[in-house]
């Protein structure tokens, strides 16, 4: 199991948090998603076939920017 953690700009409210969690949960291989609005951080546990590039793309697709 792999884990990545990002500091993210654009986590403004619970609506964006929910959208981001849903997008990440839909990736095949994502095991756990933890989003902290206060710290503007996203942590994802994943395994194959998901790749880190897919996770980054999904975060940016929702409108957030990885620092």
Protein Blocks (a to p, Z undefined) as FASTA:
>chain_A
ZZdddddehiabfklmmmmmmmmmmpghiabdcddfklopacdddddfbdfklmmmmmmm
nopacZZ
